[in-house]
Amino acid sequence: MRARLRMSKKSCTFAPDLYVMQQILIVIGLVAVAMVLLSVGVIFRKDHRFRSQHIHENERMKQDHIHCALAEDKLARRKKKVLNR
């Protein structure tokens, strides 16, 4: 069902159907429920924070001597400068 455009003498008003309004409210409700469920992990943690997703803080990456791209680029540039001297 489409929203209808009602014409009056004074102005045009947009009057959406009840079905469209129900769909909008359902979507807003689902998004609200999803936000609450996604925040449960943060709310019930002791420090109320997400774990870091950075490579330099991952223990397994440290063991394998893997760094983030910026750090590896920085190290490569330092080596290149030392070799060029």
C-alpha positions in Angstrom: 0.0 0.0 0.0 1.3 3.4 -0.9 1.0 6.6 1.1 -1.5 8.9 -0.4 -1.2 12.6 -1.1 -4.3 14.5 0.1 -5.1 17.7 -1.6 -6.9 20.4 0.3 -7.7 24.0 -0.5 -5.0 25.3 1.9 -2.1 23.0 1.3 -0.9 19.5 0.4 -0.4 17.2 3.3 1.3 13.8 3.3 -0.8 11.2 5.1 0.9 7.7 5.2 -1.2 4.6 5.6 -1.5 2.8 8.9 0.4 -0.1 7.4 3.5 2.0 6.6 3.5 3.5 10.1 3.3 0.0 11.7 6.3 -1.1 9.6 8.3 1.9 10.7 7.5 1.3 14.3 8.4 -2.4 14.0 11.8 -1.5 12.5 12.5 1.1 15.1 11.6 -1.5 17.8 13.9 -4.1 16.3 16.8 -1.7 16.0 16.3 -0.7 19.7 16.3 -4.4 20.8 19.4 -5.0 18.7 21.2 -2.1 20.4 20.3 -3.3 23.8 21.5 -6.9 23.1 24.7 -5.6 21.6 25.5 -3.5 24.7 24.9 -6.4 27.2 28.5 -7.5 26.9 29.7 -4.0 27.7 27.3 -3.4 30.5 28.1 -6.5 32.4 31.9 -6.4 32.1 33.9 -5.2 35.1 35.7 -2.4 33.2 32.7 -1.6 30.9 34.9 -1.6 27.8 35.4 -3.6 24.6 38.6 -5.6 24.3 41.1 -3.9 22.0 41.1 -5.1 18.4 44.6 -3.7 17.6 47.3 -6.0 16.5 49.9 -4.7 18.9 47.8 -5.8 21.9 47.1 -9.3 20.7 49.3 -11.9 22.6 49.4 -14.4 19.7 50.6 -11.6 17.3 53.3 -10.6 19.8 54.5 -14.2 19.9 54.8 -14.3 16.1 56.5 -10.9 16.0 53.7 -9.5 13.8 53.1 -5.7 14.0 50.6 -3.4 12.5 51.2 -2.0 9.0 52.2 1.4 10.3 54.7 0.0 12.7 56.3 -2.2 10.1 56.5 0.6 7.6 58.2 2.8 10.2 60.7 0.1 11.0 61.4 -0.4 7.2 62.0 3.3 6.8 64.4 3.4 9.7 66.4 0.4 8.2 66.5 2.1 4.8 67.8 5.4 6.3 70.5 3.5 8.3 71.6 1.6 5.2 71.8 4.7 3.1 74.2 6.5 5.5 
